[in-house]
Every structure is written in structure tokens, then in C-alpha cells.
Amino acid sequence: MRKDRQGSVSNKAGLDRVLSKRQGRREFLLKTGGILAASAFGAVPMRGWAADPVNIGALYPTTGSMAQIGVGCVAAAKLAVEMVNDAGGIKSLGGAKLNLILSDVQSDTTVTRTETDRLITGNKLSAIHGCFASALTLIASEVAERAKMPLLTGSSSDQLNKGRTYTFTPFARASQFALAQLRMSRLVSDKPKVAVIFENTAFGTSTSNGLREQAAAEGVEIVLFEPYSAGFTDASPLINKVKSSGANALFSVSYLNDLILIVRTVKQVGLNIAINGGSGGFVIPDFYKNVGKLAEGLQGVAHWNHDMDANAEKVNAEYKKRTGEFLFEYAGGLVAQTFMIADALERAASTDPQKVRDAIASLDVSSGYAAMCPGSKVKFGPDGKNIHAHPVGVQWQNGDLASVFPEEDKRAPLMKT
């Protein structure tokens, strides 16, 4: 039975067919745009199958302040569905194809609540994935829990693993990101003195608190712990505090636009300090596009990177061919999440959300696209957390992100700066 299940969702020959298709970037983006233009992000049309399609909901911000990441996630979601469907769909359901139903949560917490409810009540769904931003995901998770709809997410907030039974987090938690950053500080100094600056959001607060709580045990001194208002326009006062603190390393817990401003300001004031940009905006292509060579040598952490294994490299090559950019953390993790859902559907042999939820809860994989994460293992504990999850330390090298930490996940030597 296990052999049959693996053949349906991990069939290499079938998956390789979609990854070898010749499809230009313009054609792909036009198709993706067509999806986004559909009424309220309605279902992606898929026709011609004997079995009824299986509806999967997707909640991503494709407008607003988080749109850079959201649009990339939509592109990855579409690619992942193609991969599953071209490999034969869900064979235990007669070869049923996945049908992606997209919703733009507009980078807004209020819209996230209404869109999550609309997506669930207006469609016959089996599962949902989204949103990636912790502030949005926490709300989407509340709605999904009440509706008893399974939700997989790339969000790192530890709060998602408290008091929830339908929310699953396959990747590293914020507290784990913090520990990885603290340990990476020893790559630049034997006596790390760290300035922590963080946006005053769920993402920023949870990650920075993890840094503060674990620093002493790791032999790291935090000399500045400073929140700021997300979306600020002048980083000079903040960076002047960093300069006055005597820190030899800077941890910035920020999304894209804030982080760009922070890095530019550090360089403008002539502050010579090692920077670990954490996750969020640091690990997406738009960061390098905006700061260019200022990014070279900067370190960060991610729950997923495209050089992790052969599967990740293969999917990255196809994504890059279609979009012109590498497959970044949230988008790559989303491909793996889609295969986790497909695996659960296969074993449940049902589209019923409760049965799919139970199948996700019992997921235990160590190979294939569903296991495409650091360490290549996914098994959920009773709190919905992957018991094997851990982050990978990354560094910008020649315009790309290379995995450099820890040793077992290292794919490139650390660039000295």
C-alpha cells in the first residue's frame, strides 16, 4: 500500500515531465496574471478529468505591502499543482486533479479574516495553505480552526502551535530562528555583542523575544533591544542607537522595505558591523535587487533554501526559468506543502477536510517533494509542529543565497567579510 501511495504523489517520471516543459517567462506570468484577475481569485479552471477535482484554498497577499512575496507564492502554488496533476493526480480518488482556489488577503488583517471565511464557506475545500506573514496567518488560522479546515503554513510564529488542532507548521519556528542567529554570531566573533532591532509585529516580537530569551545560554550579549514601527521612513535614529551600543553584530527582524532602508542607512553612516538579516524580507530576490552588492556577505536564516537537495534544485530551476528569479523561502516551502496535502489526500482517499486533517497529522515522510525541507524529514507532533524542523543559515554570495550553516546543511563555504 505504501508503494502505491508513493507512486501517486512522488512519481519521479511524472514530476520530471512538468519540470522539463518549455514555457517562457512571459507566458507563465501572463497565465498567473490571468488567475489573479479572476473574480475574487476564483478557481483555476481545470477540465477534462473523469474524477471530480479536489479544491485546495490558497491565501496570499498579492496586493499591498507584502505583495512582493505573495505574488511569488502564487507562482509557486501554480507550479506545485501542475507537478502533482502531471504526475497523475490523486490516484486513490481516481486520478483526481488538484484545483487551486486563490484569494488575495491584501496584506491586511481585516481582509484576511473576511477572505478566509469567504474562501471556506464559498467553496468545497479539502485544505488550505497560506499566508506566510505571521500577523495574517494567526487570523487565518483562527478562522480555519473554527471551520475545522486543515491549514498548512510557512509562518514561523510559535503562537500557531498553541491550542490549535487544524493548523500545521512544517518548517522552523521563530524561536528556532533566533537560536540559529545566535549561534551564527560566533561565525564573526568569539565574543558576540549583538544589537537587536525588530518591527513591532507578531513576526518581529516573537522572533526578537526568542533572541533575548536564549542569548545568555549561547554566550551572546545583547547590548541593544529596540523595537520600531514597521513601515518607517527614516532609519537614522535607530541606526545611531546601534552605533552607540558598541555592538559588533546587528540582528534586524524586518520585512523587505524596512530591511532595505536599514541596510542602506548602515552603509550611509559608515557603520562597520556584521549584519544578520534573519528571515522575512532578507531571503527574497527583491532584497538583492534593491541593495545590490551591499548584500554580499550578509547572513540570514531561512526555513527553506533552493540548494538544500536535488529536488529543491530541480524545482528551483523550473521556477527560475518561468519567473527569472530563484525560488525563495516561502515559495519553495509552499511547493513542499502542496505535496504534503497531496500525500494526505492519497492516504485519506477522501476529500473530507476532517479525514484530510487526520492524514496530515499522521504524515511521516523522509523522501520526495513532501520532505523538501532542511533535514528532509516531516512528522507532525500533537501541536502541529514538525518535530524535525530546523532553520538553515544562509549568506548572500554573488547575487544568490547559499546555505552555510549548520555544518550538516552547508552547501557552500562561508564568505569572509
C-alpha positions as CSV (number, residue, x, y, z in Angstrom):
1,M,0.0,0.0,0.0
2,R,2.9,2.3,0.8
3,K,4.4,1.7,-2.6
4,D,1.2,2.6,-4.3
5,R,0.9,5.8,-2.3
6,Q,4.4,6.9,-3.1
7,G,3.8,6.2,-6.8
8,S,0.9,8.6,-6.9
9,V,2.3,11.7,-5.3
10,S,6.1,11.2,-5.7
11,N,6.3,9.6,-9.2
12,K,9.6,11.0,-10.5
13,A,8.9,10.4,-14.1
14,G,5.6,12.2,-14.0
15,L,7.0,15.1,-12.0
16,D,10.0,15.4,-14.2
17,R,7.7,15.9,-17.2
18,V,6.3,19.1,-15.9
19,L,9.8,20.3,-14.9
20,S,11.0,19.8,-18.4
21,K,8.2,21.6,-20.2
22,R,9.3,24.6,-22.3
23,Q,7.3,27.5,-21.1
24,G,8.6,31.1,-21.4
25,R,8.6,33.6,-18.6
26,R,6.1,35.9,-20.4
27,E,3.6,33.1,-21.0
28,F,3.9,31.9,-17.4
29,L,3.4,35.4,-15.9
30,L,0.5,36.0,-18.2
31,K,-1.2,32.9,-17.0
32,T,-0.5,33.7,-13.4
33,G,-1.9,37.2,-14.0
34,G,-5.0,35.6,-15.5
35,I,-5.5,33.7,-12.3
36,L,-5.2,36.8,-10.2
37,A,-7.6,38.7,-12.4
38,A,-10.3,36.1,-12.0
39,S,-13.4,37.1,-10.0
40,A,-12.3,37.3,-6.3
41,F,-9.4,35.0,-7.3
42,G,-11.8,32.2,-8.3
43,A,-10.8,28.7,-9.1
44,V,-8.1,28.0,-11.6
45,P,-10.1,26.2,-14.4
46,M,-9.1,22.6,-14.9
47,R,-11.2,20.5,-17.2
48,G,-11.3,17.1,-18.9
49,W,-10.9,14.7,-16.0
50,A,-13.1,11.8,-15.1
51,A,-12.8,12.3,-11.4
52,D,-14.0,15.5,-9.7
53,P,-11.2,17.9,-8.9
54,V,-10.0,18.4,-5.3
55,N,-10.3,22.0,-4.2
56,I,-7.3,23.5,-2.3
57,G,-7.5,27.0,-1.0
58,A,-4.6,29.5,-1.1
59,L,-4.4,32.7,1.0
60,Y,-1.7,35.1,-0.1
61,P,-1.3,38.9,-0.2
62,T,-0.8,39.8,-3.9
63,T,-1.6,43.5,-3.3
64,G,-0.4,45.8,-0.5
65,S,2.9,46.0,1.3
66,M,3.6,42.2,1.3
67,A,2.8,41.7,-2.4
68,Q,6.4,41.0,-3.5
69,I,6.3,37.8,-1.5
70,G,2.7,37.0,-2.2
71,V,3.0,37.1,-6.0
72,G,5.9,34.7,-5.9
73,C,4.0,32.4,-3.7
74,V,1.1,32.3,-6.2
75,A,3.6,31.4,-8.9
76,A,5.0,28.6,-6.8
77,A,1.5,27.4,-5.9
78,K,0.5,27.1,-9.6
79,L,3.8,25.2,-10.4
80,A,3.2,22.8,-7.5
81,V,-0.3,22.0,-8.6
82,E,0.9,21.3,-12.1
83,M,3.6,19.0,-10.7
84,V,1.0,16.9,-8.8
85,N,-1.5,16.8,-11.6
86,D,1.0,15.9,-14.3
87,A,2.2,13.0,-12.1
88,G,-1.3,11.5,-12.2
89,G,-3.2,13.5,-9.6
90,I,-4.6,11.7,-6.5
91,K,-4.8,8.1,-7.6
92,S,-6.8,6.8,-4.6
93,L,-9.5,9.3,-5.8
94,G,-9.5,8.0,-9.4
95,G,-6.7,10.4,-10.6
96,A,-8.5,13.5,-9.3
97,K,-6.6,16.7,-10.1
98,L,-5.9,19.5,-7.6
99,N,-7.9,22.6,-8.3
100,L,-6.3,25.8,-6.8
101,I,-8.6,28.5,-5.5
102,L,-6.7,31.7,-4.8
103,S,-7.6,34.6,-2.5
104,D,-5.8,37.9,-2.1
105,V,-5.7,38.9,1.5
106,Q,-4.3,42.3,0.5
107,S,-1.6,42.4,3.3
108,D,-4.4,43.4,5.7
109,T,-5.6,41.6,8.8
110,T,-9.2,42.6,8.5
111,V,-9.3,41.4,4.9
112,T,-7.6,38.2,5.9
113,R,-10.4,37.4,8.3
114,T,-13.2,38.0,5.8
115,E,-11.3,36.3,2.9
116,T,-10.5,33.2,4.9
117,D,-14.2,32.9,5.9
118,R,-15.4,33.6,2.3
119,L,-12.9,31.0,0.9
120,I,-14.1,28.3,3.3
121,T,-17.8,28.9,3.2
122,G,-18.0,29.6,-0.5
123,N,-16.1,26.6,-1.8
124,K,-16.0,22.9,-1.1
125,L,-12.4,22.7,0.1
126,S,-10.2,19.9,1.4
127,A,-7.4,22.0,2.8
128,I,-5.8,25.5,2.7
129,H,-2.2,26.8,2.6
130,G,-1.1,30.3,3.4
131,C,-0.4,33.1,4.4
132,F,3.4,33.3,5.4
133,A,3.1,36.6,7.3
134,S,2.5,35.8,11.0
135,A,0.1,38.6,11.6
136,L,-2.1,37.4,8.8
137,T,-1.6,33.7,9.4
138,L,-2.7,33.9,13.0
139,I,-6.0,35.3,11.9
140,A,-6.5,32.9,9.1
141,S,-5.7,30.0,11.5
142,E,-8.4,31.2,13.9
143,V,-11.0,31.1,11.2
144,A,-9.8,27.8,9.8
145,E,-9.9,26.3,13.3
146,R,-13.5,27.3,13.9
147,A,-14.4,25.9,10.5
148,K,-12.4,22.7,11.2
149,M,-10.4,23.2,7.9
150,P,-6.8,22.0,7.9
151,L,-4.3,24.8,7.2
152,L,-0.6,24.4,6.3
153,T,1.6,27.4,6.6
154,G,5.1,28.7,6.2
155,S,4.6,31.2,9.0
156,S,7.2,30.9,11.8
157,S,5.1,32.2,14.8
158,D,5.3,29.9,17.8
159,Q,1.8,31.0,18.7
160,L,0.4,28.9,15.8
161,N,1.3,25.7,17.8
162,K,-0.7,26.7,20.9
163,G,-4.3,25.5,21.3
164,R,-4.8,24.5,17.6
165,T,-5.6,21.2,16.1
166,Y,-6.1,22.0,12.4
167,T,-3.0,24.2,11.9
168,F,0.2,22.5,10.8
169,T,3.7,24.2,10.6
170,P,6.2,22.0,8.6
171,F,9.1,24.4,9.0
172,A,11.2,26.0,11.7
173,R,9.6,28.2,14.4
174,A,10.6,31.7,15.3
175,S,12.3,30.5,18.5
176,Q,14.5,28.2,16.4
177,F,15.3,31.0,14.0
178,A,16.5,33.0,17.0
179,L,18.8,30.2,18.2
180,A,20.3,29.8,14.8
181,Q,21.0,33.5,14.5
182,L,22.7,33.5,18.0
183,R,24.9,30.6,17.0
184,M,25.8,32.2,13.7
185,S,27.0,35.2,15.5
186,R,30.0,33.1,16.6
187,L,31.0,32.9,12.9
188,V,32.0,36.5,13.0
189,S,33.2,37.0,16.7
190,D,34.2,34.8,19.6
191,K,32.5,37.4,21.9
192,P,29.4,38.5,20.1
193,K,27.8,41.8,21.2
194,V,24.5,42.0,19.4
195,A,22.1,44.8,18.7
196,V,18.6,43.5,18.1
197,I,16.2,45.8,16.2
198,F,12.8,44.5,15.3
199,E,9.5,45.6,13.8
200,N,6.6,45.8,16.3
201,T,4.5,43.0,14.7
202,A,3.8,39.4,15.6
203,F,6.7,38.3,13.5
204,G,9.1,40.8,14.9
205,T,8.1,40.4,18.5
206,S,8.1,36.6,18.6
207,T,11.5,36.3,16.9
208,S,13.2,39.0,18.9
209,N,11.8,37.6,22.2
210,G,13.4,34.3,21.2
211,L,16.7,36.0,20.7
212,R,16.6,37.7,24.1
213,E,15.5,34.6,26.0
214,Q,18.2,32.4,24.6
215,A,21.1,34.8,24.2
216,A,22.8,34.2,27.6
217,A,22.8,30.4,27.3
218,E,24.6,30.8,24.0
219,G,27.2,33.2,25.4
220,V,25.9,36.2,23.4
221,E,25.5,39.6,25.0
222,I,22.6,41.7,23.7
223,V,23.6,45.3,24.1
224,L,20.6,46.8,22.4
225,F,17.0,45.5,22.2
226,E,15.0,48.1,20.2
227,P,11.5,47.9,18.6
228,Y,10.5,50.2,15.7
229,S,7.3,50.9,13.8
230,A,7.0,48.7,10.7
231,G,7.0,50.8,7.6
232,F,9.1,53.6,8.9
233,T,10.7,56.1,6.5
234,D,13.8,57.2,8.4
235,A,16.2,54.6,9.9
236,S,18.8,57.1,11.0
237,P,17.7,57.4,14.7
238,L,17.6,53.6,15.0
239,I,21.0,53.0,13.5
240,N,22.5,55.8,15.6
241,K,21.4,53.8,18.6
242,V,23.0,50.7,17.2
243,K,26.2,52.7,16.6
244,S,26.3,54.0,20.2
245,S,25.7,50.5,21.7
246,G,29.1,49.1,20.9
247,A,27.6,46.1,19.1
248,N,29.8,44.0,16.7
249,A,26.8,42.4,15.2
250,L,23.3,43.6,14.1
251,F,20.2,41.4,14.0
252,S,17.4,43.1,12.1
253,V,14.0,41.3,12.3
254,S,12.2,43.0,9.4
255,Y,10.3,42.6,6.2
256,L,11.6,43.7,2.9
257,N,11.1,47.5,2.7
258,D,12.3,48.2,6.3
259,L,15.3,46.0,5.8
260,I,16.3,47.7,2.6
261,L,16.2,51.0,4.4
262,I,18.2,49.7,7.4
263,V,21.0,48.2,5.3
264,R,21.3,51.4,3.2
265,T,21.4,53.5,6.3
266,V,24.1,51.4,8.0
267,K,26.3,51.9,4.9
268,Q,25.5,55.6,4.7
269,V,26.6,56.3,8.3
270,G,29.7,54.3,7.8
271,L,28.9,51.7,10.5
272,N,31.2,48.7,10.1
273,I,29.1,45.9,11.6
274,A,28.2,42.3,10.7
275,I,24.6,42.0,9.8
276,N,22.3,39.0,10.1
277,G,19.0,39.9,8.4
278,G,17.2,36.9,9.8
279,S,14.3,35.8,7.6
280,G,11.4,37.8,6.2
281,G,12.5,40.3,3.6
282,F,16.1,39.3,3.7
283,V,15.8,36.0,1.9
284,I,13.9,37.1,-1.2
285,P,15.3,38.2,-4.6
286,D,13.9,41.7,-4.3
287,F,16.2,42.4,-1.4
288,Y,19.3,42.0,-3.6
289,K,17.6,43.8,-6.5
290,N,17.2,46.9,-4.2
291,V,20.6,46.9,-2.3
292,G,22.8,45.2,-4.9
293,K,26.3,44.5,-3.8
294,L,25.6,45.9,-0.3
295,A,24.0,42.5,0.3
296,E,27.2,40.5,-0.5
297,G,28.3,38.6,2.6
298,L,25.3,39.4,4.7
299,Q,23.9,36.5,6.6
300,G,20.4,35.3,7.5
301,V,18.3,32.3,8.3
302,A,15.6,30.6,6.4
303,H,13.2,27.6,6.8
304,W,13.9,26.6,3.2
305,N,16.6,27.2,0.6
306,H,16.8,26.2,-3.0
307,D,20.2,24.4,-2.7
308,M,19.1,22.0,0.0
309,D,18.8,18.9,-2.1
310,A,18.4,17.6,-5.7
311,N,14.6,18.0,-5.5
312,A,14.8,21.7,-4.4
313,E,17.4,22.4,-7.1
314,K,15.2,20.9,-9.8
315,V,12.1,22.8,-8.8
316,N,14.2,26.0,-8.4
317,A,15.5,25.6,-12.0
318,E,11.9,25.4,-13.3
319,Y,10.7,28.3,-11.2
320,K,13.7,30.4,-12.3
321,K,13.1,29.6,-15.9
322,R,9.5,30.7,-15.6
323,T,9.9,33.8,-13.5
324,G,13.5,34.9,-13.9
325,E,14.1,34.6,-10.1
326,F,15.3,31.9,-7.7
327,L,12.8,30.0,-5.7
328,F,12.8,31.8,-2.3
329,E,12.0,30.5,1.2
330,Y,8.2,30.9,1.4
331,A,7.6,29.9,-2.3
332,G,9.8,26.8,-2.0
333,G,8.2,25.7,1.2
334,L,4.8,26.1,-0.4
335,V,5.7,23.6,-3.1
336,A,6.6,21.1,-0.3
337,Q,3.3,21.9,1.5
338,T,1.3,21.2,-1.7
339,F,2.9,17.7,-1.8
340,M,2.1,17.2,1.9
341,I,-1.5,17.9,1.1
342,A,-1.4,15.5,-1.9
343,D,0.2,12.8,0.3
344,A,-2.6,13.2,2.9
345,L,-5.3,13.1,0.2
346,E,-3.8,10.0,-1.2
347,R,-3.8,8.2,2.1
348,A,-7.2,9.5,3.2
349,A,-8.7,8.5,-0.1
350,S,-11.2,11.3,0.6
351,T,-11.8,15.0,0.1
352,D,-13.4,15.4,3.5
353,P,-11.5,18.1,5.5
354,Q,-11.6,16.1,8.7
355,K,-10.1,13.0,7.1
356,V,-7.5,15.1,5.3
357,R,-6.6,16.7,8.6
358,D,-6.1,13.4,10.3
359,A,-4.0,12.2,7.4
360,I,-1.8,15.4,7.6
361,A,-1.5,14.8,11.3
362,S,-0.1,11.3,10.7
363,L,2.3,12.4,7.9
364,D,5.7,10.8,8.2
365,V,8.0,11.4,5.1
366,S,11.7,11.4,4.6
367,S,12.0,11.5,0.8
368,G,10.4,13.1,-2.2
369,Y,9.0,16.6,-2.7
370,A,6.9,16.5,0.5
371,A,10.1,16.1,2.5
372,M,11.8,19.0,0.8
373,C,13.0,20.9,3.8
374,P,16.2,21.2,5.9
375,G,16.9,17.7,7.2
376,S,14.5,16.1,4.7
377,K,12.0,14.8,7.3
378,V,8.5,15.8,8.1
379,K,6.5,14.4,11.0
380,F,4.0,16.4,13.0
381,G,3.7,16.3,16.7
382,P,0.4,16.8,18.6
383,D,0.8,20.6,18.5
384,G,1.0,20.6,14.6
385,K,4.7,21.3,14.6
386,N,7.2,19.3,12.5
387,I,9.3,17.5,15.1
388,H,12.3,17.5,12.8
389,A,12.1,21.1,11.6
390,H,15.1,23.4,11.9
391,P,16.3,26.5,10.0
392,V,19.3,26.8,7.7
393,G,21.8,29.7,7.9
394,V,22.2,31.4,4.6
395,Q,24.5,34.1,3.1
396,W,24.3,36.3,0.0
397,Q,27.0,35.2,-2.4
398,N,27.3,36.5,-5.9
399,G,23.7,37.6,-6.0
400,D,22.3,34.2,-4.8
401,L,21.5,32.7,-1.4
402,A,23.9,29.9,-0.3
403,S,23.3,27.6,2.7
404,V,26.3,28.0,5.0
405,F,25.1,26.8,8.4
406,P,24.9,24.4,10.3
407,E,27.6,22.0,9.0
408,E,25.1,19.2,8.0
409,D,23.1,21.7,5.9
410,K,26.1,23.6,4.5
411,R,26.3,23.7,0.7
412,A,28.9,26.5,0.3
413,P,31.8,27.8,2.4
414,L,31.2,30.9,4.4
415,M,32.3,34.1,2.6
416,K,34.6,36.2,4.9
417,T,33.7,39.9,5.0
